[in-house]
Amino acid sequence: MQKQNATGIVIAGVGGQGNILAAKILAECAHAQGMNALVGEAFGVSQRGGSVLSHIRIGDGVLSPISVEHGTPIICGLEPMEALRAAILYVKADGVVITNLHIYRPISVNMGKDEYPAIENILEALDNLCDRVVAFDATALAEKAGGAVLTNMVLLGALSTISSLDLPVKSYEYAISMSVPRFLDKNLNAFHLGRQECLL
């Protein structure tokens, strides 16, 4: 299988949410299908719970993993404010944003130095930036599968429903099994819960 046009994805979150692992799994899915895929470095202070972005580009002739500003078709947010930050910079007007609704307040908010926007305002801003927003509590589904640490797998399941990625479910299952062989059942369960949520 070959993909002629490059597809860009940005996965946004905070340190410790597992977006770097999710990006690597997504690239492995593409490799398993004979596609070229590059993963960019994460940006942010991940070890301190700061913002982290992972860039993935899939397609023939891809020379750089870094996404095109205002030209990226898919944004995946493990945290709503981080999804908005990424969308402001990268999402295409006809793109899609998939975001977790569970909030991880930064230290500055917890200390009273900043205010976290109302989730309704975040979703309204996302609606104005792109063609489609898919928002649900991925962390709640992850808890059902075994713990909040599985939120990244839930969101991979959501990503698997986007037809433009052209990646079969079996390639995700294979990549997950290769990347997280321990607790595989829980990881796969989380993936399928996210997939089912977005197929409804």
C-alpha positions, 0 to 999 in steps of 0.5 A: 500500500502506498500513500501519495500525499503526505498526511500530518498529525500533531499529538499535543499533551502535557508531560507524562501523558504518553503522547510521544509513545502514541506518536511512535505507535502511529508511525509504526502503524504506517511502517507496517503498511509499507508507508513512509512515516517520520516522527518529530521531536517533542517540544516542551518540558515534558519532565516537568509536566509542561506542554509537549507536541509530537509531529508525525508525517506519513506519505511518500517523499516525506523528508521532515516530520515537522507539521506545516503551520495552518496546513495540518489536517489532524490534531489530537489532544490529550488535554483540551487546552493543549489541543487548542494551542496546537490547533492555533498553530497547525490545523487546516481550516478543513481539518479535524481536531480530536481532543480529550475533555479531561483537564490537566491544570498547569502549575500556574493555574493551581497556584492562582497565577493564571486562569484555565478557560472554560471548556465551552470556550475552548471547544468554541475556539476549536470549532472556529479553527477547523471543520470538525471537532471530536471531543469526549472524556478519553480519560474516563474511558481509560479508567474503565480499561485500567487507568488514566495512563491508558488515555493515549491508547483511547485517543489512538483508537479515536484516530483510527476512525479517521479515514484519511489516515488509511491505516487498518485496525490490525496495523494499530493492534500490531504496533501496540503489541510491539510497543507495549507488550506488557499489559497488552490486553488493557492497552488494546481494550483502551484502544477499542473503547476509543474507537467505539466511542468515535464510531457511534 
